[in-house]
Amino acid sequence: MPLLAAIDRCPVAEPLKHEIRALVAQPFGLVRSGASLRCVRAAPAVKVERVLTMLFSELPDLPIEAIEIDARAGCSDFTGHIAVTAMGTTRVFEFVWDCRWRAAEEGMVDHWGEPDQIRAAREFGWRCFARWVERTTEQALPTARPDRRAVS
């Protein structure tokens, strides 16, 4: 599913749609912060596009107003979380996009016998998510460490 087709079908806020269209127009650049689409650290546009495509495929009816991505990009992976604001509520999804993992899952190997991550990224694109899980409220709250006592 191409990202632009997804946002045209979804009830996404217009300023966010504008920023996503700009992202897709520059697929080889780095994404930084915008007003509606914010990346905590600079990230490759193509990897941000894959995360957004997954988001809109999972939540096609959510009227998304703003998105914040906090992730680190490796050679074969993009790992972190995405915070999605809609109707005054923020939902957080943890993700791992990993084309090496997908290649291993599919039995794709290169001529050295290693998982063919390039082929997997090309053939599966945004569908290389090894993990996509919504964080629950309990997970989002910090927990007390047993070795520390509360201070009042």
C-alpha positions, 0 to 999 in steps of 0.5 A: 500500500503506497503511503500517499494512497493511504493518507488520501483514504484516511481522515488525517489532518491536512497539515499532517498530510502536507508534511507527509507528502513533502516526506514522500517527495524527498525519499532519500533525505533525513526527516527532522521535526515539522509541526505535525510530523516530528522525529526526535532524531534525524531519520532516513525518510524511507524508513519513516515512510515505512513506519507511517505506512504501517500506521495507516494500514493498522489504523485507517479510520483514526483522525490523526492530528500529529505524529512523533517518532523516536527511533534509531536507524541501523543498516537493516533495521529501524527501531523505536516507537511512534506516538500518535495523537488523535481526538485529544488522546495519544497512543504509542506503538513500539516497533522494529522494522527489520529487513534482515529479520524478514529475509531470514523468516522468508529463507532469502539468502544472498550468495554468501549464505547470509539473509538477503536483507536488500531483497527483502526490503525491496520485495516486502517494503513496509511489511518487514515489521518484526514487532508492532505493539501498542503500549498499554497505559501500564507500560507507559508509566515508569515503574519503581525499582526494587533497589530504590525507596521513594523519597517524600 
